[in-house]
Amino acid sequence: MKDLISLEKLINSELTTKINSSVIRHNELKLSIDGEDLHNVLLFIKNDSRVKFRQLIDITAVDYPESENRFKLIYFLLSHENNLRLNVEFFIKENDLVSSVTSIFPSANWMEREVFDMYGISFNDHPDLRRILTDYNFKGHPLRKDFPLTGHNEVRYNEENKKVIYEPVKLEQNYRNFDYESPWEGTKYVKEIIKK
């Protein structure tokens, strides 16, 4: 398989009922599927001797908060033998469980943990699904479009306790000397130093 057009024809002919749509865009083949067909599609494109997409590059999600199917999961794959790239994507609802693909691509372990941490998407049969980028007590998921940007708590490392702590936000104005004069004329404390 040396080009994307023949690859698209092959995949569509072999996985006729499992591919909703396919398109070649930006020198990549994009396959739209249903979530329950993920394992069958990935097993075919990894193990078939004509296709050989043996490397999972990344897994990510896109958040559409107003949509019934809130998240789109995207799997990026690479065939080293054929020098081709492929994306597999499907939509899921907010609380849907997605089948883990760590049995097919062991590298998916960390990628699925990142998607879980950032978006709150859970993966069924994952060997160790826990936060990877945020603190374990962190509330929410940072890449959801409904995540608050400001709040009433701050997170910082406490040197005395040797751990990360949560505490109310302190908006202190210490060490701020605003005199609102022209920056070219200098501030009062600089003028006083010059006079002495």
TIVEX-734838 format. One record per atom (N, C-alpha, C): residue number from 1; x, y, z; atom name. Coordinates in Angstrom, 2 decimals, always signed. Layout:
N
PT   i       X       Y       Z at
PT NUM       X       Y       Z CA
...
//
This chain:
196
PT   i       X       Y       Z at
PT   1   +0.85   -1.17   +0.00  N
PT   1   +0.00   +0.00   +0.00 CA
PT   1   +0.89   +1.23   +0.00  C
PT   2   +0.96   +1.90   -1.12  N
PT   2   +1.90   +3.02   -1.23 CA
PT   2   +1.22   +4.38   -1.28  C
PT   3   -0.08   +4.43   -1.47  N
PT   3   -0.73   +5.74   -1.52 CA
PT   3   -2.03   +5.71   -0.74  C
PT   4   -2.51   +6.90   -0.37  N
PT   4   -3.70   +7.01   +0.47 CA
PT   4   -4.98   +6.61   -0.25  C
PT   5   -5.07   +6.83   -1.54  N
PT   5   -6.29   +6.50   -2.28 CA
PT   5   -6.52   +4.99   -2.29  C
PT   6   -5.47   +4.23   -2.59  N
PT   6   -5.63   +2.77   -2.58 CA
PT   6   -5.83   +2.24   -1.15  C
PT   7   -5.22   +2.90   -0.17  N
PT   7   -5.43   +2.53   +1.23 CA
PT   7   -6.90   +2.76   +1.63  C
PT   8   -7.45   +3.89   +1.23  N
PT   8   -8.85   +4.18   +1.53 CA
PT   8   -9.79   +3.14   +0.90  C
PT   9   -9.52   +2.77   -0.34  N
PT   9  -10.34   +1.76   -1.00 CA
PT   9  -10.24   +0.41   -0.31  C
PT  10   -9.04   +0.04   +0.08  N
PT  10   -8.84   -1.24   +0.76 CA
PT  10   -9.58   -1.28   +2.09  C
PT  11   -9.40   -0.26   +2.91  N
PT  11  -10.04   -0.24   +4.23 CA
PT  11  -11.56   -0.22   +4.09  C
PT  12  -12.08   +0.57   +3.16  N
PT  12  -13.53   +0.61   +2.97 CA
PT  12  -14.09   -0.70   +2.45  C
PT  13  -13.32   -1.42   +1.63  N
PT  13  -13.81   -2.70   +1.12 CA
PT  13  -13.74   -3.79   +2.19  C
PT  14  -12.72   -3.74   +3.06  N
PT  14  -12.57   -4.77   +4.10 CA
PT  14  -13.47   -4.51   +5.31  C
PT  15  -13.66   -3.25   +5.66  N
PT  15  -14.44   -2.89   +6.85 CA
PT  15  -15.71   -2.14   +6.45  C
PT  16  -16.44   -2.68   +5.51  N
PT  16  -17.57   -1.97   +4.91 CA
PT  16  -18.58   -1.44   +5.92  C
PT  17  -18.99   -2.26   +6.86  N
PT  17  -20.05   -1.84   +7.80 CA
PT  17  -19.49   -1.05   +8.98  C
PT  18  -18.20   -1.06   +9.18  N
PT  18  -17.61   -0.41  +10.34 CA
PT  18  -17.14   +1.02  +10.06  C
PT  19  -17.02   +1.41   +8.80  N
PT  19  -16.56   +2.75   +8.45 CA
PT  19  -17.77   +3.59   +8.06  C
PT  20  -18.03   +4.65   +8.83  N
PT  20  -19.14   +5.56   +8.50 CA
PT  20  -18.78   +6.48   +7.35  C
PT  21  -17.55   +7.01   +7.38  N
PT  21  -17.08   +7.87   +6.29 CA
PT  21  -15.56   +7.89   +6.31  C
PT  22  -15.00   +8.22   +5.17  N
PT  22  -13.54   +8.35   +5.06 CA
PT  22  -13.23   +9.51   +4.13  C
PT  23  -12.17  +10.21   +4.45  N
PT  23  -11.75  +11.35   +3.63 CA
PT  23  -10.24  +11.50   +3.73  C
PT  24   -9.64  +11.93   +2.63  N
PT  24   -8.20  +12.21   +2.62 CA
PT  24   -8.06  +13.73   +2.71  C
PT  25   -7.41  +14.16   +3.77  N
PT  25   -7.22  +15.59   +3.98 CA
PT  25   -5.87  +15.81   +4.65  C
PT  26   -5.12  +16.80   +4.19  N
PT  26   -3.81  +17.14   +4.75 CA
PT  26   -2.86  +15.94   +4.73  C
PT  27   -2.90  +15.20   +3.66  N
PT  27   -2.02  +14.04   +3.46 CA
PT  27   -2.21  +12.96   +4.54  C
PT  28   -3.44  +12.85   +5.05  N
PT  28   -3.80  +11.81   +6.02 CA
PT  28   -5.17  +11.25   +5.65  C
PT  29   -5.36  +10.00   +5.98  N
PT  29   -6.67   +9.38   +5.81 CA
PT  29   -7.41   +9.46   +7.13  C
PT  30   -8.63  +10.02   +7.10  N
PT  30   -9.45  +10.16   +8.30 CA
PT  30  -10.63   +9.21   +8.19  C
PT  31  -10.77   +8.34   +9.18  N
PT  31  -11.86   +7.38   +9.23 CA
PT  31  -12.81   +7.75  +10.36  C
PT  32  -14.09   +7.85  +10.05  N
PT  32  -15.11   +8.08  +11.06 CA
PT  32  -15.83   +6.76  +11.31  C
PT  33  -15.88   +6.35  +12.58  N
PT  33  -16.46   +5.06  +12.94 CA
PT  33  -17.42   +5.24  +14.10  C
PT  34  -18.04   +4.15  +14.54  N
PT  34  -18.79   +4.13  +15.79 CA
PT  34  -17.86   +3.60  +16.88  C
PT  35  -18.05   +4.09  +18.11  N
PT  35  -17.16   +3.73  +19.21 CA
PT  35  -17.06   +2.24  +19.48  C
PT  36  -18.17   +1.52  +19.29  N
PT  36  -18.14   +0.08  +19.58 CA
PT  36  -17.32   -0.72  +18.56  C
PT  37  -16.99   -0.11  +17.42  N
PT  37  -16.18   -0.79  +16.40 CA
PT  37  -14.69   -0.49  +16.52  C
PT  38  -14.29   +0.26  +17.55  N
PT  38  -12.90   +0.71  +17.67 CA
PT  38  -11.92   -0.46  +17.68  C
PT  39  -12.16   -1.49  +18.49  N
PT  39  -11.21   -2.61  +18.58 CA
PT  39  -11.07   -3.33  +17.24  C
PT  40  -12.17   -3.60  +16.58  N
PT  40  -12.10   -4.31  +15.30 CA
PT  40  -11.35   -3.50  +14.25  C
PT  41  -11.59   -2.21  +14.19  N
PT  41  -10.92   -1.36  +13.20 CA
PT  41   -9.43   -1.29  +13.50  C
PT  42   -9.07   -1.06  +14.77  N
PT  42   -7.64   -0.96  +15.11 CA
PT  42   -6.90   -2.28  +14.91  C
PT  43   -7.55   -3.40  +15.23  N
PT  43   -6.89   -4.69  +15.00 CA
PT  43   -6.63   -4.92  +13.52  C
PT  44   -7.59   -4.55  +12.68  N
PT  44   -7.38   -4.73  +11.25 CA
PT  44   -6.25   -3.84  +10.73  C
PT  45   -6.29   -2.55  +11.07  N
PT  45   -5.28   -1.65  +10.49 CA
PT  45   -3.89   -1.86  +11.08  C
PT  46   -3.81   -2.53  +12.23  N
PT  46   -2.49   -2.85  +12.78 CA
PT  46   -1.95   -4.17  +12.22  C
PT  47   -2.80   -5.19  +12.14  N
PT  47   -2.31   -6.53  +11.85 CA
PT  47   -2.38   -6.94  +10.38  C
PT  48   -3.18   -6.26   +9.58  N
PT  48   -3.28   -6.64   +8.18 CA
PT  48   -1.95   -6.36   +7.47  C
PT  49   -1.44   -7.33   +6.73  N
PT  49   -0.11   -7.20   +6.10 CA
PT  49   -0.07   -6.14   +5.01  C
PT  50   -1.22   -5.73   +4.49  N
PT  50   -1.24   -4.70   +3.45 CA
PT  50   -1.30   -3.29   +4.04  C
PT  51   -1.70   -3.17   +5.29  N
PT  51   -1.93   -1.85   +5.88 CA
PT  51   -0.80   -1.46   +6.84  C
PT  52   -0.55   -2.24   +7.88  N
PT  52   +0.59   -2.11   +8.79 CA
PT  52   +0.69   -0.77   +9.53  C
PT  53   -0.38   -0.33  +10.15  N
PT  53   -0.30   +0.84  +11.02 CA
PT  53   +0.03   +0.35  +12.42  C
PT  54   +1.32   +0.23  +12.68  N
PT  54   +1.77   -0.43  +13.90 CA
PT  54   +2.15   +0.53  +15.02  C
PT  55   +2.10   +1.84  +14.76  N
PT  55   +2.43   +2.79  +15.82 CA
PT  55   +1.26   +3.72  +16.10  C
PT  56   +0.84   +3.74  +17.36  N
PT  56   -0.14   +4.70  +17.83 CA
PT  56   +0.63   +5.94  +18.26  C
PT  57   +0.41   +7.04  +17.56  N
PT  57   +1.15   +8.26  +17.86 CA
PT  57   +0.54   +9.01  +19.03  C
PT  58   -0.79   +9.15  +19.02  N
PT  58   -1.43   +9.93  +20.07 CA
PT  58   -2.92   +9.61  +20.12  C
PT  59   -3.52   +9.93  +21.26  N
PT  59   -4.97   +9.91  +21.44 CA
PT  59   -5.34  +11.26  +22.02  C
PT  60   -6.35  +11.88  +21.45  N
PT  60   -6.81  +13.15  +22.00 CA
PT  60   -8.32  +13.24  +21.87  C
PT  61   -8.87  +14.31  +22.39  N
PT  61  -10.31  +14.52  +22.35 CA
PT  61  -10.60  +15.98  +22.01  C
PT  62  -11.81  +16.21  +21.51  N
PT  62  -12.29  +17.56  +21.26 CA
PT  62  -13.62  +17.69  +22.00  C
PT  63  -13.81  +18.80  +22.69  N
PT  63  -14.99  +19.01  +23.52 CA
PT  63  -15.99  +19.90  +22.79  C
PT  64  -17.21  +19.41  +22.63  N
PT  64  -18.33  +20.19  +22.08 CA
PT  64  -19.41  +20.23  +23.16  C
PT  65  -19.34  +21.19  +24.12  N
PT  65  -20.23  +21.15  +25.29 CA
PT  65  -21.71  +21.24  +24.99  C
PT  66  -22.11  +21.88  +23.89  N
PT  66  -23.54  +22.02  +23.58 CA
PT  66  -24.10  +20.80  +22.85  C
PT  67  -23.24  +19.93  +22.37  N
PT  67  -23.68  +18.78  +21.57 CA
PT  67  -24.11  +17.62  +22.47  C
PT  68  -25.06  +16.82  +21.98  N
PT  68  -25.47  +15.62  +22.72 CA
PT  68  -24.30  +14.64  +22.82  C
PT  69  -23.61  +14.43  +21.70  N
PT  69  -22.37  +13.65  +21.71 CA
PT  69  -21.23  +14.63  +21.97  C
PT  70  -20.93  +14.82  +23.24  N
PT  70  -20.07  +15.94  +23.65 CA
PT  70  -18.63  +15.84  +23.18  C
PT  71  -18.05  +14.65  +23.17  N
PT  71  -16.62  +14.51  +22.89 CA
PT  71  -16.39  +13.75  +21.59  C
PT  72  -15.35  +14.18  +20.86  N
PT  72  -14.87  +13.42  +19.72 CA
PT  72  -13.49  +12.89  +20.10  C
PT  73  -13.33  +11.57  +20.11  N
PT  73  -12.03  +10.94  +20.37 CA
PT  73  -11.32  +10.71  +19.06  C
PT  74  -10.03  +11.02  +19.02  N
PT  74   -9.25  +10.88  +17.79 CA
PT  74   -7.99  +10.07  +18.10  C
PT  75   -7.76   +9.04  +17.30  N
PT  75   -6.59   +8.18  +17.42 CA
PT  75   -5.71   +8.42  +16.20  C
PT  76   -4.45   +8.81  +16.42  N
PT  76   -3.50   +9.08  +15.34 CA
PT  76   -2.56   +7.89  +15.20  C
PT  77   -2.48   +7.34  +13.99  N
PT  77   -1.65   +6.16  +13.74 CA
PT  77   -0.68   +6.41  +12.60  C
PT  78   +0.42   +5.65  +12.62  N
PT  78   +1.48   +5.80  +11.62 CA
PT  78   +1.90   +4.43  +11.12  C
PT  79   +2.06   +4.32   +9.81  N
PT  79   +2.63   +3.12   +9.20 CA
PT  79   +4.05   +3.45   +8.75  C
PT  80   +5.02   +2.92   +9.44  N
PT  80   +6.43   +3.18   +9.06 CA
PT  80   +6.76   +2.53   +7.72  C
PT  81   +6.25   +1.33   +7.50  N
PT  81   +6.56   +0.62   +6.26 CA
PT  81   +6.05   +1.36   +5.03  C
PT  82   +4.86   +1.94   +5.15  N
PT  82   +4.26   +2.62   +4.00 CA
PT  82   +4.38   +4.15   +4.05  C
PT  83   +4.90   +4.67   +5.14  N
PT  83   +5.04   +6.11   +5.34 CA
PT  83   +3.70   +6.82   +5.14  C
PT  84   +2.67   +6.31   +5.83  N
PT  84   +1.32   +6.88   +5.74 CA
PT  84   +0.78   +7.14   +7.13  C
PT  85   -0.11   +8.13   +7.21  N
PT  85   -0.75   +8.49   +8.48 CA
PT  85   -2.25   +8.31   +8.37  C
PT  86   -2.85   +7.93   +9.52  N
PT  86   -4.28   +7.64   +9.54 CA
PT  86   -4.86   +8.14  +10.86  C
PT  87   -6.05   +8.73  +10.79  N
PT  87   -6.79   +9.14  +11.99 CA
PT  87   -8.07   +8.33  +12.07  C
PT  88   -8.38   +7.84  +13.26  N
PT  88   -9.65   +7.17  +13.51 CA
PT  88  -10.38   +8.01  +14.54  C
PT  89  -11.62   +8.40  +14.23  N
PT  89  -12.35   +9.28  +15.14 CA
PT  89  -13.80   +8.84  +15.29  C
PT  90  -14.34   +9.13  +16.46  N
PT  90  -15.75   +8.84  +16.74 CA
PT  90  -16.23   +9.73  +17.88  C
PT  91  -17.56   +9.91  +17.95  N
PT  91  -18.17  +10.75  +18.97 CA
PT  91  -18.71   +9.89  +20.11  C
PT  92  -18.65  +10.45  +21.33  N
PT  92  -19.23   +9.78  +22.49 CA
PT  92  -20.00  +10.80  +23.33  C
PT  93  -20.91  +10.29  +24.14  N
PT  93  -21.64  +11.15  +25.08 CA
PT  93  -20.76  +11.41  +26.30  C
PT  94  -21.18  +12.33  +27.13  N
PT  94  -20.35  +12.79  +28.25 CA
PT  94  -19.96  +11.67  +29.22  C
PT  95  -20.87  +10.80  +29.57  N
PT  95  -20.57   +9.77  +30.57 CA
PT  95  -20.35   +8.39  +29.97  C
PT  96  -20.13   +8.30  +28.68  N
PT  96  -19.88   +7.00  +28.03 CA
PT  96  -18.53   +6.44  +28.43  C
PT  97  -18.47   +5.13  +28.55  N
PT  97  -17.20   +4.44  +28.75 CA
PT  97  -16.64   +4.04  +27.39  C
PT  98  -15.36   +4.25  +27.19  N
PT  98  -14.69   +3.88  +25.95 CA
PT  98  -13.81   +2.67  +26.23  C
PT  99  -13.77   +1.73  +25.31  N
PT  99  -12.92   +0.55  +25.49 CA
PT  99  -11.45   +0.96  +25.38  C
PT 100  -10.67   +0.52  +26.35  N
PT 100   -9.24   +0.80  +26.32 CA
PT 100   -8.58   -0.01  +25.20  C
PT 101   -7.61   +0.59  +24.54  N
PT 101   -6.89   -0.11  +23.47 CA
PT 101   -5.47   -0.49  +23.90  C
PT 102   -5.24   -0.55  +25.23  N
PT 102   -3.90   -0.91  +25.71 CA
PT 102   -3.53   -2.35  +25.36  C
PT 103   -4.53   -3.21  +25.13  N
PT 103   -4.22   -4.59  +24.72 CA
PT 103   -3.73   -4.64  +23.27  C
PT 104   -4.10   -3.65  +22.46  N
PT 104   -3.65   -3.59  +21.06 CA
PT 104   -2.38   -2.76  +20.94  C
PT 105   -2.37   -1.58  +21.57  N
PT 105   -1.21   -0.68  +21.58 CA
PT 105   -0.86   -0.38  +23.04  C
PT 106   +0.16   -1.04  +23.61  N
PT 106   +0.51   -0.78  +25.01 CA
PT 106   +0.83   +0.68  +25.32  C
PT 107   +1.29   +1.43  +24.32  N
PT 107   +1.60   +2.85  +24.54 CA
PT 107   +0.35   +3.67  +24.83  C
PT 108   -0.82   +3.13  +24.57  N
PT 108   -2.08   +3.86  +24.82 CA
PT 108   -2.31   +4.06  +26.31  C
PT 109   -1.59   +3.34  +27.16  N
PT 109   -1.77   +3.45  +28.60 CA
PT 109   -1.66   +4.91  +29.06  C
PT 110   -0.55   +5.56  +28.77  N
PT 110   -0.33   +6.93  +29.20 CA
PT 110   -1.23   +7.91  +28.45  C
PT 111   -1.49   +7.65  +27.19  N
PT 111   -2.33   +8.55  +26.39 CA
PT 111   -3.77   +8.55  +26.91  C
PT 112   -4.28   +7.38  +27.26  N
PT 112   -5.64   +7.30  +27.80 CA
PT 112   -5.73   +7.95  +29.17  C
PT 113   -4.67   +7.81  +29.96  N
PT 113   -4.65   +8.48  +31.27 CA
PT 113   -4.68  +10.00  +31.10  C
PT 114   -3.98  +10.50  +30.10  N
PT 114   -3.98  +11.94  +29.85 CA
PT 114   -5.37  +12.43  +29.42  C
PT 115   -6.02  +11.69  +28.53  N
PT 115   -7.37  +12.06  +28.09 CA
PT 115   -8.34  +11.99  +29.28  C
PT 116   -8.19  +10.99  +30.14  N
PT 116   -9.02  +10.89  +31.34 CA
PT 116   -8.80  +12.10  +32.25  C
PT 117   -7.57  +12.48  +32.46  N
PT 117   -7.24  +13.58  +33.36 CA
PT 117   -7.71  +14.93  +32.80  C
PT 118   -7.48  +15.18  +31.52  N
PT 118   -7.78  +16.48  +30.94 CA
PT 118   -9.26  +16.66  +30.59  C
PT 119   -9.94  +15.57  +30.17  N
PT 119  -11.32  +15.68  +29.70 CA
PT 119  -12.33  +14.93  +30.57  C
PT 120  -11.88  +14.02  +31.41  N
PT 120  -12.82  +13.25  +32.23 CA
PT 120  -13.44  +12.08  +31.50  C
PT 121  -12.87  +11.65  +30.40  N
PT 121  -13.39  +10.49  +29.64 CA
PT 121  -12.80   +9.22  +30.25  C
PT 122  -13.66   +8.29  +30.63  N
PT 122  -13.21   +7.05  +31.28 CA
PT 122  -13.04   +5.93  +30.26  C
PT 123  -12.04   +5.09  +30.50  N
PT 123  -11.73   +3.98  +29.61 CA
PT 123  -11.96   +2.67  +30.35  C
PT 124  -12.78   +1.82  +29.75  N
PT 124  -13.12   +0.52  +30.31 CA
PT 124  -11.93   -0.43  +30.14  C
PT 125  -11.64   -1.23  +31.17  N
PT 125  -10.56   -2.23  +31.17 CA
PT 125   -9.16   -1.60  +31.06  C
PT 126   -9.01   -0.36  +31.50  N
PT 126   -7.68   +0.25  +31.53 CA
PT 126   -6.92   -0.28  +32.74  C
PT 127   -5.63   -0.62  +32.62  N
PT 127   -4.91   -1.23  +33.74 CA
PT 127   -4.64   -0.29  +34.91  C
PT 128   -4.60   +1.03  +34.70  N
PT 128   -4.23   +1.95  +35.78 CA
PT 128   -4.77   +3.34  +35.48  C
PT 129   -6.09   +3.49  +35.46  N
PT 129   -6.70   +4.76  +35.08 CA
PT 129   -6.73   +5.71  +36.29  C
PT 130   -5.78   +6.64  +36.31  N
PT 130   -5.73   +7.67  +37.35 CA
PT 130   -5.09   +8.92  +36.76  C
PT 131   -5.15  +10.00  +37.50  N
PT 131   -4.64  +11.27  +37.00 CA
PT 131   -3.15  +11.16  +36.69  C
PT 132   -2.73  +11.92  +35.67  N
PT 132   -1.33  +11.85  +35.27 CA
PT 132   -0.68  +13.24  +35.23  C
PT 133   -1.46  +14.30  +34.99  N
PT 133   -0.92  +15.65  +34.86 CA
PT 133   -1.35  +16.59  +35.98  C
PT 134   -2.46  +16.31  +36.63  N
PT 134   -2.93  +17.17  +37.72 CA
PT 134   -2.83  +16.43  +39.03  C
PT 135   -2.99  +17.16  +40.12  N
PT 135   -2.94  +16.60  +41.46 CA
PT 135   -4.13  +15.67  +41.68  C
PT 136   -3.98  +14.66  +42.53  N
PT 136   -5.05  +13.69  +42.75 CA
PT 136   -6.31  +14.32  +43.35  C
PT 137   -6.16  +15.39  +44.12  N
PT 137   -7.32  +16.06  +44.72 CA
PT 137   -7.88  +17.16  +43.82  C
PT 138   -7.35  +17.29  +42.63  N
PT 138   -7.78  +18.35  +41.71 CA
PT 138   -9.25  +18.15  +41.35  C
PT 139  -10.00  +19.25  +41.40  N
PT 139  -11.43  +19.20  +41.08 CA
PT 139  -11.62  +19.61  +39.62  C
PT 140  -12.28  +18.78  +38.82  N
PT 140  -12.57  +19.12  +37.44 CA
PT 140  -11.56  +18.55  +36.46  C
PT 141  -11.71  +18.98  +35.21  N
PT 141  -10.85  +18.52  +34.12 CA
PT 141  -10.48  +19.74  +33.28  C
PT 142   -9.21  +20.11  +33.22  N
PT 142   -8.79  +21.39  +32.66 CA
PT 142   -9.17  +21.66  +31.21  C
PT 143   -9.27  +20.67  +30.33  N
PT 143   -9.54  +20.96  +28.93 CA
PT 143  -11.01  +20.90  +28.56  C
PT 144  -11.87  +20.70  +29.54  N
PT 144  -13.30  +20.83  +29.27 CA
PT 144  -13.62  +22.31  +29.13  C
PT 145  -14.49  +22.63  +28.24  N
PT 145  -14.81  +24.04  +28.03 CA
PT 145  -15.71  +24.60  +29.12  C
PT 146  -16.13  +23.77  +30.08  N
PT 146  -16.93  +24.26  +31.19 CA
PT 146  -16.10  +24.41  +32.46  C
PT 147  -14.80  +24.25  +32.36  N
PT 147  -13.93  +24.33  +33.52 CA
PT 147  -13.74  +25.79  +33.93  C
PT 148  -13.92  +26.14  +35.22  N
PT 148  -13.75  +27.54  +35.62 CA
PT 148  -12.29  +27.97  +35.54  C
PT 149  -12.07  +29.16  +35.03  N
PT 149  -10.70  +29.68  +34.89 CA
PT 149  -10.19  +30.32  +36.17  C
PT 150  -11.11  +30.78  +37.02  N
PT 150  -10.71  +31.34  +38.30 CA
PT 150  -11.55  +30.68  +39.38  C
PT 151  -11.08  +30.76  +40.59  N
PT 151  -11.82  +30.13  +41.67 CA
PT 151  -11.48  +30.75  +43.00  C
PT 152  -11.84  +30.06  +44.05  N
PT 152  -11.63  +30.57  +45.39 CA
PT 152  -10.50  +29.82  +46.11  C
PT 153   -9.93  +28.82  +45.46  N
PT 153   -8.82  +28.06  +46.05 CA
PT 153   -7.61  +28.14  +45.15  C
PT 154   -6.44  +28.11  +45.78  N
PT 154   -5.21  +28.05  +45.01 CA
PT 154   -4.43  +26.81  +45.44  C
PT 155   -3.62  +26.32  +44.56  N
PT 155   -2.81  +25.14  +44.81 CA
PT 155   -1.36  +25.57  +44.83  C
PT 156   -0.64  +25.17  +45.87  N
PT 156   +0.78  +25.50  +45.94 CA
PT 156   +1.51  +24.42  +46.74  C
PT 157   +2.82  +24.37  +46.56  N
PT 157   +3.63  +23.42  +47.30 CA
PT 157   +4.02  +24.04  +48.64  C
PT 158   +3.75  +23.35  +49.73  N
PT 158   +4.09  +23.82  +51.06 CA
PT 158   +5.40  +23.16  +51.48  C
PT 159   +6.42  +23.99  +51.67  N
PT 159   +7.75  +23.48  +52.01 CA
PT 159   +7.77  +22.82  +53.39  C
PT 160   +7.01  +23.36  +54.35  N
PT 160   +6.99  +22.80  +55.70 CA
PT 160   +6.35  +21.42  +55.72  C
PT 161   +5.21  +21.26  +55.03  N
PT 161   +4.51  +19.97  +55.01 CA
PT 161   +5.04  +19.02  +53.95  C
PT 162   +5.86  +19.54  +53.03  N
PT 162   +6.43  +18.74  +51.94 CA
PT 162   +5.36  +18.10  +51.07  C
PT 163   +4.30  +18.87  +50.77  N
PT 163   +3.25  +18.37  +49.89 CA
PT 163   +2.48  +19.53  +49.28  C
PT 164   +1.67  +19.21  +48.28  N
PT 164   +0.83  +20.19  +47.63 CA
PT 164   -0.40  +20.42  +48.50  C
PT 165   -0.73  +21.70  +48.74  N
PT 165   -1.88  +22.02  +49.57 CA
PT 165   -2.84  +22.94  +48.82  C
PT 166   -4.10  +22.90  +49.24  N
PT 166   -5.14  +23.79  +48.72 CA
PT 166   -5.47  +24.79  +49.82  C
PT 167   -5.57  +26.07  +49.46  N
PT 167   -5.94  +27.08  +50.44 CA
PT 167   -6.70  +28.20  +49.74  C
PT 168   -7.45  +28.99  +50.52  N
PT 168   -8.19  +30.10  +49.89 CA
PT 168   -7.24  +31.06  +49.19  C
PT 169   -7.72  +31.64  +48.10  N
PT 169   -6.92  +32.59  +47.32 CA
PT 169   -6.67  +33.84  +48.15  C
PT 170   -5.42  +34.30  +48.18  N
PT 170   -5.06  +35.55  +48.84 CA
PT 170   -4.61  +36.52  +47.76  C
PT 171   -5.35  +37.57  +47.59  N
PT 171   -4.99  +38.57  +46.59 CA
PT 171   -4.30  +39.73  +47.29  C
PT 172   -3.05  +39.51  +47.63  N
PT 172   -2.28  +40.50  +48.37 CA
PT 172   -1.68  +41.53  +47.42  C
PT 173   -1.54  +42.75  +47.91  N
PT 173   -0.95  +43.82  +47.10 CA
PT 173   +0.41  +44.23  +47.66  C
PT 174   +1.01  +43.38  +48.45  N
PT 174   +2.33  +43.70  +48.99 CA
PT 174   +3.34  +43.88  +47.88  C
PT 175   +4.32  +44.71  +48.14  N
PT 175   +5.44  +44.95  +47.22 CA
PT 175   +5.01  +45.58  +45.90  C
PT 176   +3.88  +46.23  +45.91  N
PT 176   +3.44  +46.92  +44.69 CA
PT 176   +3.36  +48.40  +45.01  C
PT 177   +4.22  +49.18  +44.42  N
PT 177   +4.24  +50.62  +44.63 CA
PT 177   +3.85  +51.30  +43.34  C
PT 178   +2.60  +51.65  +43.21  N
PT 178   +2.13  +52.33  +42.02 CA
PT 178   +2.00  +53.82  +42.31  C
PT 179   +2.70  +54.65  +41.58  N
PT 179   +2.54  +56.08  +41.77 CA
PT 179   +1.90  +56.74  +40.54  C
PT 180   +1.65  +55.96  +39.52  N
PT 180   +0.93  +56.40  +38.33 CA
PT 180   +1.57  +57.60  +37.64  C
PT 181   +2.86  +57.84  +37.86  N
PT 181   +3.56  +58.90  +37.14 CA
PT 181   +4.05  +58.36  +35.82  C
PT 182   +4.50  +59.24  +35.01  N
PT 182   +5.03  +58.84  +33.72 CA
PT 182   +6.26  +57.94  +33.91  C
PT 183   +6.37  +56.85  +33.19  N
PT 183   +7.52  +55.98  +33.36 CA
PT 183   +8.83  +56.64  +32.94  C
PT 184   +8.76  +57.70  +32.14  N
PT 184   +9.97  +58.37  +31.70 CA
PT 184  +10.50  +59.31  +32.78  C
PT 185   +9.64  +59.72  +33.70  N
PT 185  +10.08  +60.61  +34.77 CA
PT 185  +10.59  +59.84  +35.97  C
PT 186  +10.31  +58.57  +36.07  N
PT 186  +10.77  +57.74  +37.18 CA
PT 186   +9.79  +57.75  +38.33  C
PT 187   +9.95  +56.80  +39.24  N
PT 187   +9.06  +56.70  +40.38 CA
PT 187   +9.61  +57.49  +41.55  C
PT 188   +8.79  +57.71  +42.55  N
PT 188   +9.17  +58.55  +43.70 CA
PT 188  +10.35  +57.97  +44.45  C
PT 189  +10.36  +56.64  +44.67  N
PT 189  +11.46  +56.07  +45.44 CA
PT 189  +12.78  +56.15  +44.68  C
PT 190  +12.75  +56.12  +43.35  N
PT 190  +13.97  +56.28  +42.57 CA
PT 190  +14.43  +57.74  +42.66  C
PT 191  +13.50  +58.69  +42.60  N
PT 191  +13.86  +60.11  +42.71 CA
PT 191  +14.48  +60.40  +44.06  C
PT 192  +13.96  +59.78  +45.13  N
PT 192  +14.52  +60.01  +46.46 CA
PT 192  +15.94  +59.47  +46.56  C
PT 193  +16.22  +58.35  +45.96  N
PT 193  +17.57  +57.78  +45.98 CA
PT 193  +18.53  +58.71  +45.23  C
PT 194  +18.08  +59.23  +44.10  N
PT 194  +18.94  +60.11  +43.29 CA
PT 194  +19.25  +61.39  +44.07  C
PT 195  +18.28  +61.94  +44.80  N
PT 195  +18.48  +63.17  +45.56 CA
PT 195  +19.49  +62.97  +46.66  C
PT 196  +19.51  +61.80  +47.30  N
PT 196  +20.44  +61.56  +48.41 CA
PT 196  +21.82  +61.44  +47.86  C
//
